[in-house]
Amino acid sequence: MKAVVCAAYGDPEDLALVTDAAAPNPGPGQVAIDVKVAALNFPDLLTIKGAYQVRPEPPFSPGFEASGLIAAVGDGVTELSVGDRVAAAGVFGAFAERWIVDADHCVVVPDRVSFETAAATIIAYATSYHALVNRAPIARNDTLLVLGAAGGVGSAAVEIGAMLGARVIAAASSDDKLAHCRERGAADTINYATEDLRTRVKELTSGRGVDVVYDPVGGEYAEPAFRSLGWRGRHLVIGFTAGEIPRVPWNLALLKEASVVGVYWGGWSMHDPAGSRRFLEQVFALVEDGSLSPSVTASFPIDEFLKAYDLVRSRAARGKVVLRIGA
């Protein structure tokens, strides 16, 4: 089978496409998926460097999420059958024609949802929906500031925030990216390459500040975003695409009774697989009825995986980037 292989920790250029990898078989509680489409995420870059919080030992295939057809089921699997259309999330392995995952990490994909859309849904939309529904939680008419708002999880947060009735302020690094955010439902935008983030938030909120910050970026924008919270605001920590884990003065939390809230959907899915699967079913129901529309802005065949990685690495992507593997 074809598979993208990380033989040693490094950069995307160090990955190789092999065509004769052995197809794996599922163990107890697992399923084998014939992958149709896989999606890229920023943590894929960290995983192949050995810098992610979970470190698979090389050699391995990267890839956190994919969609496809169940090819085989392991002992003890009763809720899924061969031929089922599914999407799944894991720590690695999705960039291959066959992927072994725990059955608890799969969700059946409605017939009206394409494999491409399904592959782009789990990480971005489950993370963002979990963040805004379970961890914030956000209320109608709250003001939500989304950093990195044109990326995969950022775009999802903009769309979900707007769907939940929040006033969404999208922050990104170019006017082109901000136009994408307005299409996803942002009411206001901030170009933090040309505007001061905190000053602009004050202007847009008449000095009151925002109720929730959705922060997948970290780095230099975390502190001004945290300072932009209003009374009892919530700063959702999603990730650190800027590469730097920020150090925020904790007196700021005291003065506003503000909260720093960690969001790790993958960790929740491991602690409560049944609950997270029910949650995924809710997300896919919203996709099926058109309430949510995952945005795939670039699609490549598996042979062109390096082009896909380049888009994610350069932060040029708007929405999700996917690999067509068996489609």
Steps between C-alpha positions, in 0.01 A plus 500: 500500500598865461599688815682816600773387740699685763817288537667746739387821669547802274328727249244425229784471247630203700179304451474235228216354299524121490287283275563157648414543868334199663128547564440469878224298667281619789543366851232466769284810521646639178389546140687524170395791279562515126579870498335720238603847616730617781532852637809689614526683831771717651592229756604278207805726469578458868451122491754440224749714693442300817377820666135411560372394844456146367812364329460193279827318442622501137432356258134607486252666268387843617142626482242571770169463317347335196184358351438179312337157508532236771706215347520272804401496866686353795367281778246670724391762248122487470387852409684520166493268198700444185392754238392773744588855399697646790725783608759452771764681700824370644853616574662363183450261210239671284726575201483145369259293293407294806481634855451316829311694769305426814134448418409749775674772300280452192169657410264390224481760224153586367449408134447863401840605638790450257822325601687827443272693734506218755880493506508874571247488784630315802809687622394854412128482568503258793774707667319828442154370592642338816678827582200727455225269629671299776798706609406868463199458491391782271161668529289678242614862457841431658792658316752245374851592385655233275876510438640326193148526369569396139663167581330165542392522864467878484258487207298238684490715815378801302222298339393323819513820706274674250264201493473513881401866487826663606640817352824374343811715462745322271871579519741391226812622322367620163196667349455203268478265798257734674274498194482122541406552867215733410369232263500258796293737714737749667327828589827694541862442410848600615812480285761453769780547247399864457281578804565485873290211627414640842426852375271369228313273743440799728361697207272217387365433851481862622761414761304213655720220368401160368330213682703218344835473325556197276878468474668235282798732442675584829825692459495877499124529457399307812565774756329788314207267434483407869516869592207554264268281707216666686381419852498121558614437145628160387822447306485166317845348446481292182862479381817684412537537124728800558747254645540674836315406817417838656562614857199704612511712820252322727403821681295576188278202577453617858405857410224392259408167658595365159547132422766319299330190360687214335338333200626155393231315313732205437562463873129516573431234237747267676349565844139473382487326161124437514427863587731636233347270238151627587639850468645418157162370391351839595766677293438282195124554534565876481716445192235281339221755546717788375534683833877452471700495176861383543718688257749303289711752311771274354504135396801297381561139399711307750798518261503879550500487880790746519292773331231444760752525785642820349158665510456414868858591591482840328162574666368586154205264532149628556293222647620141461756333272436136406673208331307278259621150580246250376239736358 
